[in-house]
């Protein structure tokens, strides 16, 4: 997949590297702004299975 993207980007190696960096930053931005906030209520981060009746020794 990455090879296909690299071959289809315009320009020389430096331009391709810059465009690739911009694409990676765009994906990270979309993940943090839209995907992770949407998925956070669906993930079991707040499901704690610690029994309150058991004291630490």
VEXBASE-663650 format. One record per atom (N, C-alpha, C, O, CB): residue number from 0; chain; atom name; z negated, x negated, y. Coordinates in nm, 3 decimals, padded with zeros to 5 digits. Glycine has a CB too. Example, Ala and Ser with C-alpha at 12.3 -4.5 7.8 and 13.67 -1.06 7.14 Angstrom:
% VEXBASE-663650
<atom k="0" c="A" a="N" up="-00.780" east="-01.319" north="-00.569"/>
<atom k="0" c="A" a="CA" up="-00.780" east="-01.230" north="-00.450"/>
<atom k="0" c="A" a="C" up="-00.780" east="-01.320" north="-00.330"/>
<atom k="0" c="A" a="O" up="-00.846" east="-01.424" north="-00.332"/>
<atom k="0" c="A" a="CB" up="-00.905" east="-01.131" north="-00.447"/>
<atom k="1" c="A" a="N" up="-00.708" east="-01.285" north="-00.225"/>
<atom k="1" c="A" a="CA" up="-00.714" east="-01.367" north="-00.106"/>
<atom k="1" c="A" a="C" up="-00.787" east="-01.290" north="00.003"/>
<atom k="1" c="A" a="O" up="-00.804" east="-01.341" north="00.114"/>
<atom k="1" c="A" a="CB" up="-00.572" east="-01.408" north="-00.060"/>
//
This chain:
% VEXBASE-663650
<atom k="0" c="A" a="N" up="00.000" east="-00.083" north="-00.118"/>
<atom k="0" c="A" a="CA" up="00.000" east="00.000" north="00.000"/>
<atom k="0" c="A" a="C" up="00.000" east="-00.087" north="00.125"/>
<atom k="0" c="A" a="O" up="00.076" east="-00.061" north="00.218"/>
<atom k="0" c="A" a="CB" up="-00.120" east="00.094" north="00.000"/>
<atom k="1" c="A" a="N" up="-00.085" east="-00.191" north="00.128"/>
<atom k="1" c="A" a="CA" up="-00.091" east="-00.275" north="00.248"/>
<atom k="1" c="A" a="C" up="00.038" east="-00.353" north="00.267"/>
<atom k="1" c="A" a="O" up="00.081" east="-00.376" north="00.380"/>
<atom k="1" c="A" a="CB" up="-00.209" east="-00.370" north="00.239"/>
<atom k="2" c="A" a="N" up="00.099" east="-00.394" north="00.158"/>
<atom k="2" c="A" a="CA" up="00.227" east="-00.462" north="00.167"/>
<atom k="2" c="A" a="C" up="00.334" east="-00.370" north="00.224"/>
<atom k="2" c="A" a="O" up="00.417" east="-00.414" north="00.304"/>
<atom k="2" c="A" a="CB" up="00.269" east="-00.514" north="00.031"/>
<atom k="3" c="A" a="N" up="00.334" east="-00.246" north="00.183"/>
<atom k="3" c="A" a="CA" up="00.431" east="-00.149" north="00.234"/>
<atom k="3" c="A" a="C" up="00.413" east="-00.130" north="00.384"/>
<atom k="3" c="A" a="O" up="00.510" east="-00.127" north="00.459"/>
<atom k="3" c="A" a="CB" up="00.417" east="-00.015" north="00.161"/>
<atom k="4" c="A" a="N" up="00.287" east="-00.116" north="00.428"/>
<atom k="4" c="A" a="CA" up="00.260" east="-00.101" north="00.571"/>
<atom k="4" c="A" a="C" up="00.306" east="-00.226" north="00.646"/>
<atom k="4" c="A" a="O" up="00.370" east="-00.215" north="00.750"/>
<atom k="4" c="A" a="CB" up="00.109" east="-00.076" north="00.596"/>
<atom k="5" c="A" a="N" up="00.273" east="-00.344" north="00.593"/>
<atom k="5" c="A" a="CA" up="00.309" east="-00.470" north="00.659"/>
<atom k="5" c="A" a="C" up="00.460" east="-00.483" north="00.673"/>
<atom k="5" c="A" a="O" up="00.510" east="-00.524" north="00.778"/>
<atom k="5" c="A" a="CB" up="00.253" east="-00.591" north="00.581"/>
<atom k="6" c="A" a="N" up="00.534" east="-00.448" north="00.568"/>
<atom k="6" c="A" a="CA" up="00.680" east="-00.459" north="00.573"/>
<atom k="6" c="A" a="C" up="00.742" east="-00.362" north="00.672"/>
<atom k="6" c="A" a="O" up="00.848" east="-00.391" north="00.727"/>
<atom k="6" c="A" a="CB" up="00.739" east="-00.435" north="00.436"/>
<atom k="7" c="A" a="N" up="00.678" east="-00.248" north="00.696"/>
<atom k="7" c="A" a="CA" up="00.737" east="-00.147" north="00.784"/>
<atom k="7" c="A" a="C" up="00.692" east="-00.158" north="00.929"/>
<atom k="7" c="A" a="O" up="00.741" east="-00.084" north="01.014"/>
<atom k="7" c="A" a="CB" up="00.704" east="-00.011" north="00.732"/>
<atom k="8" c="A" a="N" up="00.601" east="-00.249" north="00.959"/>
<atom k="8" c="A" a="CA" up="00.561" east="-00.269" north="01.099"/>
<atom k="8" c="A" a="C" up="00.668" east="-00.351" north="01.170"/>
<atom k="8" c="A" a="O" up="00.727" east="-00.442" north="01.111"/>
<atom k="8" c="A" a="CB" up="00.424" east="-00.340" north="01.107"/>
<atom k="9" c="A" a="N" up="00.695" east="-00.318" north="01.298"/>
<atom k="9" c="A" a="CA" up="00.797" east="-00.394" north="01.373"/>
<atom k="9" c="A" a="C" up="00.741" east="-00.526" north="01.425"/>
<atom k="9" c="A" a="O" up="00.620" east="-00.542" north="01.438"/>
<atom k="9" c="A" a="CB" up="00.850" east="-00.310" north="01.489"/>
<atom k="10" c="A" a="N" up="00.830" east="-00.620" north="01.454"/>
<atom k="10" c="A" a="CA" up="00.792" east="-00.743" north="01.520"/>
<atom k="10" c="A" a="C" up="00.767" east="-00.860" north="01.426"/>
<atom k="10" c="A" a="O" up="00.784" east="-00.850" north="01.304"/>
<atom k="10" c="A" a="CB" up="00.671" east="-00.720" north="01.601"/>
<atom k="11" c="A" a="N" up="00.726" east="-00.970" north="01.487"/>
<atom k="11" c="A" a="CA" up="00.696" east="-01.091" north="01.409"/>
<atom k="11" c="A" a="C" up="00.553" east="-01.083" north="01.355"/>
<atom k="11" c="A" a="O" up="00.488" east="-00.979" north="01.364"/>
<atom k="11" c="A" a="CB" up="00.715" east="-01.218" north="01.497"/>
<atom k="12" c="A" a="N" up="00.506" east="-01.194" north="01.300"/>
<atom k="12" c="A" a="CA" up="00.375" east="-01.194" north="01.234"/>
<atom k="12" c="A" a="C" up="00.263" east="-01.162" north="01.331"/>
<atom k="12" c="A" a="O" up="00.171" east="-01.086" north="01.297"/>
<atom k="12" c="A" a="CB" up="00.350" east="-01.329" north="01.168"/>
<atom k="13" c="A" a="N" up="00.268" east="-01.218" north="01.453"/>
<atom k="13" c="A" a="CA" up="00.161" east="-01.193" north="01.550"/>
<atom k="13" c="A" a="C" up="00.159" east="-01.047" north="01.595"/>
<atom k="13" c="A" a="O" up="00.051" east="-00.990" north="01.612"/>
<atom k="13" c="A" a="CB" up="00.178" east="-01.284" north="01.671"/>
<atom k="14" c="A" a="N" up="00.274" east="-00.988" north="01.615"/>
<atom k="14" c="A" a="CA" up="00.281" east="-00.847" north="01.655"/>
<atom k="14" c="A" a="C" up="00.231" east="-00.758" north="01.541"/>
<atom k="14" c="A" a="O" up="00.158" east="-00.662" north="01.563"/>
<atom k="14" c="A" a="CB" up="00.427" east="-00.807" north="01.695"/>
<atom k="15" c="A" a="N" up="00.271" east="-00.791" north="01.420"/>
<atom k="15" c="A" a="CA" up="00.225" east="-00.714" north="01.304"/>
<atom k="15" c="A" a="C" up="00.074" east="-00.724" north="01.289"/>
<atom k="15" c="A" a="O" up="00.008" east="-00.624" north="01.258"/>
<atom k="15" c="A" a="CB" up="00.295" east="-00.763" north="01.175"/>
<atom k="16" c="A" a="N" up="00.019" east="-00.843" north="01.311"/>
<atom k="16" c="A" a="CA" up="-00.126" east="-00.860" north="01.302"/>
<atom k="16" c="A" a="C" up="-00.197" east="-00.779" north="01.409"/>
<atom k="16" c="A" a="O" up="-00.300" east="-00.716" north="01.381"/>
<atom k="16" c="A" a="CB" up="-00.164" east="-01.009" north="01.315"/>
<atom k="17" c="A" a="N" up="-00.145" east="-00.778" north="01.530"/>
<atom k="17" c="A" a="CA" up="-00.205" east="-00.700" north="01.638"/>
<atom k="17" c="A" a="C" up="-00.197" east="-00.550" north="01.609"/>
<atom k="17" c="A" a="O" up="-00.295" east="-00.477" north="01.630"/>
<atom k="17" c="A" a="CB" up="-00.136" east="-00.731" north="01.770"/>
<atom k="18" c="A" a="N" up="-00.083" east="-00.503" north="01.563"/>
<atom k="18" c="A" a="CA" up="-00.068" east="-00.362" north="01.529"/>
<atom k="18" c="A" a="C" up="-00.161" east="-00.326" north="01.413"/>
<atom k="18" c="A" a="O" up="-00.220" east="-00.218" north="01.412"/>
<atom k="18" c="A" a="CB" up="00.079" east="-00.328" north="01.492"/>
<atom k="19" c="A" a="N" up="-00.174" east="-00.416" north="01.315"/>
<atom k="19" c="A" a="CA" up="-00.264" east="-00.390" north="01.202"/>
<atom k="19" c="A" a="C" up="-00.409" east="-00.379" north="01.250"/>
<atom k="19" c="A" a="O" up="-00.482" east="-00.292" north="01.204"/>
<atom k="19" c="A" a="CB" up="-00.252" east="-00.502" north="01.097"/>
<atom k="20" c="A" a="N" up="-00.449" east="-00.466" north="01.342"/>
<atom k="20" c="A" a="CA" up="-00.584" east="-00.459" north="01.397"/>
<atom k="20" c="A" a="C" up="-00.607" east="-00.328" north="01.470"/>
<atom k="20" c="A" a="O" up="-00.713" east="-00.266" north="01.455"/>
<atom k="20" c="A" a="CB" up="-00.608" east="-00.577" north="01.492"/>
<atom k="21" c="A" a="N" up="-00.510" east="-00.285" north="01.548"/>
<atom k="21" c="A" a="CA" up="-00.522" east="-00.157" north="01.619"/>
<atom k="21" c="A" a="C" up="-00.531" east="-00.041" north="01.519"/>
<atom k="21" c="A" a="O" up="-00.609" east="00.052" north="01.539"/>
<atom k="21" c="A" a="CB" up="-00.401" east="-00.136" north="01.714"/>
<atom k="22" c="A" a="N" up="-00.452" east="-00.047" north="01.412"/>
<atom k="22" c="A" a="CA" up="-00.458" east="00.059" north="01.310"/>
<atom k="22" c="A" a="C" up="-00.595" east="00.063" north="01.242"/>
<atom k="22" c="A" a="O" up="-00.649" east="00.171" north="01.219"/>
<atom k="22" c="A" a="CB" up="-00.349" east="00.038" north="01.205"/>
<atom k="23" c="A" a="N" up="-00.650" east="-00.053" north="01.209"/>
<atom k="23" c="A" a="CA" up="-00.781" east="-00.058" north="01.146"/>
<atom k="23" c="A" a="C" up="-00.887" east="-00.003" north="01.240"/>
<atom k="23" c="A" a="O" up="-00.974" east="00.075" north="01.199"/>
<atom k="23" c="A" a="CB" up="-00.817" east="-00.204" north="01.104"/>
<atom k="24" c="A" a="N" up="-00.882" east="-00.041" north="01.367"/>
<atom k="24" c="A" a="CA" up="-00.978" east="00.010" north="01.464"/>
<atom k="24" c="A" a="C" up="-00.965" east="00.161" north="01.482"/>
<atom k="24" c="A" a="O" up="-01.065" east="00.230" north="01.499"/>
<atom k="24" c="A" a="CB" up="-00.961" east="-00.060" north="01.599"/>
<atom k="25" c="A" a="N" up="-00.844" east="00.212" north="01.479"/>
<atom k="25" c="A" a="CA" up="-00.823" east="00.356" north="01.490"/>
<atom k="25" c="A" a="C" up="-00.882" east="00.430" north="01.369"/>
<atom k="25" c="A" a="O" up="-00.943" east="00.536" north="01.385"/>
<atom k="25" c="A" a="CB" up="-00.673" east="00.387" north="01.502"/>
<atom k="26" c="A" a="N" up="-00.865" east="00.374" north="01.250"/>
<atom k="26" c="A" a="CA" up="-00.922" east="00.436" north="01.130"/>
<atom k="26" c="A" a="C" up="-01.073" east="00.435" north="01.136"/>
<atom k="26" c="A" a="O" up="-01.137" east="00.536" north="01.103"/>
<atom k="26" c="A" a="CB" up="-00.874" east="00.363" north="01.002"/>
<atom k="27" c="A" a="N" up="-01.133" east="00.324" north="01.178"/>
<atom k="27" c="A" a="CA" up="-01.278" east="00.315" north="01.190"/>
<atom k="27" c="A" a="C" up="-01.329" east="00.415" north="01.293"/>
<atom k="27" c="A" a="O" up="-01.430" east="00.481" north="01.271"/>
<atom k="27" c="A" a="CB" up="-01.322" east="00.171" north="01.228"/>
<atom k="28" c="A" a="N" up="-01.259" east="00.427" north="01.406"/>
<atom k="28" c="A" a="CA" up="-01.298" east="00.523" north="01.509"/>
<atom k="28" c="A" a="C" up="-01.295" east="00.666" north="01.456"/>
<atom k="28" c="A" a="O" up="-01.389" east="00.742" north="01.477"/>
<atom k="28" c="A" a="CB" up="-01.206" east="00.511" north="01.631"/>
<atom k="29" c="A" a="N" up="-01.188" east="00.702" north="01.387"/>
<atom k="29" c="A" a="CA" up="-01.177" east="00.839" north="01.332"/>
<atom k="29" c="A" a="C" up="-01.287" east="00.864" north="01.229"/>
<atom k="29" c="A" a="O" up="-01.344" east="00.972" north="01.226"/>
<atom k="29" c="A" a="CB" up="-01.038" east="00.861" north="01.267"/>
<atom k="30" c="A" a="N" up="-01.317" east="00.765" north="01.146"/>
<atom k="30" c="A" a="CA" up="-01.423" east="00.782" north="01.047"/>
<atom k="30" c="A" a="C" up="-01.557" east="00.807" north="01.114"/>
<atom k="30" c="A" a="O" up="-01.629" east="00.900" north="01.076"/>
<atom k="30" c="A" a="CB" up="-01.431" east="00.660" north="00.956"/>
<atom k="31" c="A" a="N" up="-01.593" east="00.724" north="01.213"/>
<atom k="31" c="A" a="CA" up="-01.724" east="00.737" north="01.276"/>
<atom k="31" c="A" a="C" up="-01.735" east="00.860" north="01.367"/>
<atom k="31" c="A" a="O" up="-01.843" east="00.916" north="01.380"/>
<atom k="31" c="A" a="CB" up="-01.755" east="00.613" north="01.356"/>
<atom k="32" c="A" a="N" up="-01.626" east="00.903" north="01.428"/>
<atom k="32" c="A" a="CA" up="-01.632" east="01.014" north="01.521"/>
<atom k="32" c="A" a="C" up="-01.617" east="01.150" north="01.454"/>
<atom k="32" c="A" a="O" up="-01.674" east="01.248" north="01.501"/>
<atom k="32" c="A" a="CB" up="-01.526" east="00.998" north="01.624"/>
<atom k="33" c="A" a="N" up="-01.540" east="01.157" north="01.346"/>
<atom k="33" c="A" a="CA" up="-01.509" east="01.287" north="01.288"/>
<atom k="33" c="A" a="C" up="-01.550" east="01.302" north="01.142"/>
<atom k="33" c="A" a="O" up="-01.612" east="01.402" north="01.106"/>
<atom k="33" c="A" a="CB" up="-01.363" east="01.313" north="01.301"/>
<atom k="34" c="A" a="N" up="-01.517" east="01.206" north="01.057"/>
<atom k="34" c="A" a="CA" up="-01.538" east="01.221" north="00.914"/>
<atom k="34" c="A" a="C" up="-01.685" east="01.208" north="00.877"/>
<atom k="34" c="A" a="O" up="-01.739" east="01.295" north="00.808"/>
<atom k="34" c="A" a="CB" up="-01.455" east="01.119" north="00.838"/>
<atom k="35" c="A" a="N" up="-01.751" east="01.101" north="00.921"/>
<atom k="35" c="A" a="CA" up="-01.892" east="01.082" north="00.885"/>
<atom k="35" c="A" a="C" up="-01.983" east="01.192" north="00.940"/>
<atom k="35" c="A" a="O" up="-02.068" east="01.239" north="00.865"/>
<atom k="35" c="A" a="CB" up="-01.939" east="00.948" north="00.935"/>
<atom k="36" c="A" a="N" up="-01.969" east="01.235" north="01.066"/>
<atom k="36" c="A" a="CA" up="-02.053" east="01.346" north="01.112"/>
<atom k="36" c="A" a="C" up="-02.028" east="01.476" north="01.034"/>
<atom k="36" c="A" a="O" up="-02.121" east="01.554" north="01.012"/>
<atom k="36" c="A" a="CB" up="-02.030" east="01.371" north="01.261"/>
<atom k="37" c="A" a="N" up="-01.905" east="01.497" north="00.992"/>
<atom k="37" c="A" a="CA" up="-01.875" east="01.617" north="00.914"/>
<atom k="37" c="A" a="C" up="-01.940" east="01.608" north="00.776"/>
<atom k="37" c="A" a="O" up="-01.992" east="01.708" north="00.726"/>
<atom k="37" c="A" a="CB" up="-01.723" east="01.637" north="00.901"/>
<atom k="38" c="A" a="N" up="-01.936" east="01.490" north="00.714"/>
<atom k="38" c="A" a="CA" up="-01.985" east="01.474" north="00.577"/>
<atom k="38" c="A" a="C" up="-02.135" east="01.454" north="00.569"/>
<atom k="38" c="A" a="O" up="-02.193" east="01.473" north="00.462"/>
<atom k="38" c="A" a="CB" up="-01.916" east="01.359" north="00.511"/>
<atom k="39" c="A" a="N" up="-02.201" east="01.416" north="00.678"/>
<atom k="39" c="A" a="CA" up="-02.343" east="01.383" north="00.674"/>
<atom k="39" c="A" a="C" up="-02.431" east="01.497" north="00.622"/>
<atom k="39" c="A" a="O" up="-02.522" east="01.469" north="00.543"/>
<atom k="39" c="A" a="CB" up="-02.389" east="01.345" north="00.811"/>
<atom k="40" c="A" a="N" up="-02.411" east="01.623" north="00.661"/>
<atom k="40" c="A" a="CA" up="-02.496" east="01.729" north="00.604"/>
<atom k="40" c="A" a="C" up="-02.473" east="01.751" north="00.454"/>
<atom k="40" c="A" a="O" up="-02.559" east="01.808" north="00.386"/>
<atom k="40" c="A" a="CB" up="-02.471" east="01.859" north="00.677"/>
<atom k="41" c="A" a="N" up="-02.360" east="01.706" north="00.403"/>
<atom k="41" c="A" a="CA" up="-02.330" east="01.725" north="00.262"/>
<atom k="41" c="A" a="C" up="-02.389" east="01.616" north="00.174"/>
<atom k="41" c="A" a="O" up="-02.392" east="01.630" north="00.052"/>
<atom k="41" c="A" a="CB" up="-02.181" east="01.731" north="00.242"/>
<atom k="42" c="A" a="N" up="-02.436" east="01.507" north="00.233"/>
<atom k="42" c="A" a="CA" up="-02.487" east="01.393" north="00.157"/>
<atom k="42" c="A" a="C" up="-02.639" east="01.407" north="00.137"/>
<atom k="42" c="A" a="O" up="-02.707" east="01.462" north="00.223"/>
<atom k="42" c="A" a="CB" up="-02.455" east="01.261" north="00.230"/>
<atom k="43" c="A" a="N" up="-02.690" east="01.358" north="00.026"/>
<atom k="43" c="A" a="CA" up="-02.832" east="01.379" north="-00.008"/>
<atom k="43" c="A" a="C" up="-02.927" east="01.275" north="00.049"/>
<atom k="43" c="A" a="O" up="-03.018" east="01.233" north="-00.021"/>
<atom k="43" c="A" a="CB" up="-02.847" east="01.382" north="-00.156"/>
<atom k="44" c="A" a="N" up="-02.909" east="01.232" north="00.176"/>
<atom k="44" c="A" a="CA" up="-02.997" east="01.130" north="00.232"/>
<atom k="44" c="A" a="C" up="-03.139" east="01.181" north="00.256"/>
<atom k="44" c="A" a="O" up="-03.233" east="01.102" north="00.251"/>
<atom k="44" c="A" a="CB" up="-02.939" east="01.079" north="00.361"/>
<atom k="45" c="A" a="N" up="-03.156" east="01.308" north="00.281"/>
<atom k="45" c="A" a="CA" up="-03.288" east="01.363" north="00.310"/>
<atom k="45" c="A" a="C" up="-03.355" east="01.426" north="00.188"/>
<atom k="45" c="A" a="O" up="-03.463" east="01.483" north="00.201"/>
<atom k="45" c="A" a="CB" up="-03.278" east="01.465" north="00.421"/>
<atom k="46" c="A" a="N" up="-03.293" east="01.417" north="00.072"/>
<atom k="46" c="A" a="CA" up="-03.352" east="01.470" north="-00.050"/>
<atom k="46" c="A" a="C" up="-03.444" east="01.364" north="-00.111"/>
<atom k="46" c="A" a="O" up="-03.401" east="01.280" north="-00.190"/>
<atom k="46" c="A" a="CB" up="-03.241" east="01.513" north="-00.152"/>
<atom k="47" c="A" a="N" up="-03.570" east="01.369" north="-00.072"/>
<atom k="47" c="A" a="CA" up="-03.667" east="01.270" north="-00.118"/>
<atom k="47" c="A" a="C" up="-03.737" east="01.324" north="-00.241"/>
<atom k="47" c="A" a="O" up="-03.774" east="01.441" north="-00.245"/>
<atom k="47" c="A" a="CB" up="-03.770" east="01.236" north="-00.006"/>
<atom k="48" c="A" a="N" up="-03.754" east="01.240" north="-00.342"/>
<atom k="48" c="A" a="CA" up="-03.816" east="01.284" north="-00.466"/>
<atom k="48" c="A" a="C" up="-03.952" east="01.219" north="-00.486"/>
<atom k="48" c="A" a="O" up="-03.993" east="01.194" north="-00.599"/>
<atom k="48" c="A" a="CB" up="-03.726" east="01.253" north="-00.584"/>
<atom k="49" c="A" a="N" up="-04.022" east="01.192" north="-00.377"/>
<atom k="49" c="A" a="CA" up="-04.156" east="01.133" north="-00.386"/>
<atom k="49" c="A" a="C" up="-04.257" east="01.245" north="-00.399"/>
<atom k="49" c="A" a="O" up="-04.255" east="01.340" north="-00.321"/>
<atom k="49" c="A" a="CB" up="-04.186" east="01.045" north="-00.261"/>
<atom k="50" c="A" a="N" up="-04.345" east="01.235" north="-00.498"/>
<atom k="50" c="A" a="CA" up="-04.448" east="01.335" north="-00.521"/>
<atom k="50" c="A" a="C" up="-04.566" east="01.306" north="-00.428"/>
<atom k="50" c="A" a="O" up="-04.621" east="01.197" north="-00.432"/>
<atom k="50" c="A" a="CB" up="-04.493" east="01.337" north="-00.669"/>
<atom k="51" c="A" a="N" up="-04.603" east="01.404" north="-00.346"/>
<atom k="51" c="A" a="CA" up="-04.713" east="01.384" north="-00.251"/>
<atom k="51" c="A" a="C" up="-04.850" east="01.379" north="-00.319"/>
<atom k="51" c="A" a="O" up="-04.945" east="01.329" north="-00.260"/>
<atom k="51" c="A" a="CB" up="-04.712" east="01.494" north="-00.147"/>
<atom k="52" c="A" a="N" up="-04.861" east="01.430" north="-00.440"/>
<atom k="52" c="A" a="CA" up="-04.988" east="01.431" north="-00.511"/>
<atom k="52" c="A" a="C" up="-05.027" east="01.294" north="-00.566"/>
<atom k="52" c="A" a="O" up="-05.144" east="01.270" north="-00.595"/>
<atom k="52" c="A" a="CB" up="-04.983" east="01.530" north="-00.623"/>
<atom k="53" c="A" a="N" up="-04.932" east="01.205" north="-00.579"/>
<atom k="53" c="A" a="CA" up="-04.959" east="01.073" north="-00.634"/>
<atom k="53" c="A" a="C" up="-04.989" east="00.977" north="-00.519"/>
<atom k="53" c="A" a="O" up="-04.905" east="00.959" north="-00.431"/>
<atom k="53" c="A" a="CB" up="-04.840" east="01.021" north="-00.721"/>
<atom k="54" c="A" a="N" up="-05.108" east="00.915" north="-00.521"/>
<atom k="54" c="A" a="CA" up="-05.143" east="00.818" north="-00.418"/>
<atom k="54" c="A" a="C" up="-05.100" east="00.679" north="-00.461"/>
<atom k="54" c="A" a="O" up="-05.102" east="00.647" north="-00.580"/>
<atom k="54" c="A" a="CB" up="-05.294" east="00.821" north="-00.389"/>
<atom k="55" c="A" a="N" up="-05.061" east="00.600" north="-00.365"/>
<atom k="55" c="A" a="CA" up="-05.023" east="00.460" north="-00.396"/>
<atom k="55" c="A" a="C" up="-05.147" east="00.380" north="-00.428"/>
<atom k="55" c="A" a="O" up="-05.250" east="00.397" north="-00.362"/>
<atom k="55" c="A" a="CB" up="-04.946" east="00.395" north="-00.277"/>
<atom k="56" c="A" a="N" up="-05.140" east="00.293" north="-00.528"/>
<atom k="56" c="A" a="CA" up="-05.256" east="00.215" north="-00.567"/>
<atom k="56" c="A" a="C" up="-05.241" east="00.074" north="-00.528"/>
<atom k="56" c="A" a="O" up="-05.330" east="-00.007" north="-00.554"/>
<atom k="56" c="A" a="CB" up="-05.279" east="00.223" north="-00.713"/>
//
